[in-house]
Amino acid sequence: MATLEEISKAIEDGKIRRVRELVTQAAEEGCSANDILNEGMLNGLKAVGRRYFRNQTMVSDVLVSARAINAGLETLKPMLLPADEPPIGKACIGSV
């Protein structure tokens, strides 16, 4: 589980390459994709969000962390869907 904490810290720091490495490492260690996503990646993003709302970080730091989580999601994506089942659709989320 230390790897999940490292993923969280790497996302907080915005270290894209390190997030990719750690997501792969966690998967090889046997962590489920949901655990990697919820306990590792989202915890890091929540920590960044808390710091932002306390005015302890800037928007640019939040964006760097968002890029790091996107890199981790690209690595994690093949593990989220079973290979034998096609996706049922696509979702598009946006804001103004």
Secondary structure by P-SEA (a helix, b strand, c coil): caaaaaaaaaaaaccaaaaaaaaaaaaaacccaaaaaaccaaaaaaaaaaaaaaccccaaaaaaaaaaaaaaaaaaccccccccccccbbbbbbcc
